[in-house]
Amino acid sequence: MDGRLSIEKREDGLTFIIFAVNRKEDVDGLTLDMIDMGLDALYEPGCRSGRYESCVICNEKTGIKMVAEMTSDQK
């Protein structure tokens, strides 16, 4: 699995680590792995703003988003 990491710092003080992957199946697998490690899902995998993504919470200020850009044939 290939991916890119980036960080999104919001004005409200929340920080998200974003792991961008190529496939929806990778988002699903990473999300399940994170939940199995004991992290809580903020939202489960689904389509949001042209991306397939999910988010887990590490603590009250940090979350991890797993995202896959959706091509026109996936929408």
Buried (B, 14 or more C-beta within 10 A) or exposed (E): EEBEEEEEEEEEEEEBBBBBBBEBEBBBBBBBEBBEEEBEBEEEBEEBEEBBBBBBBBEEEEBBBBBBEBEEEEE
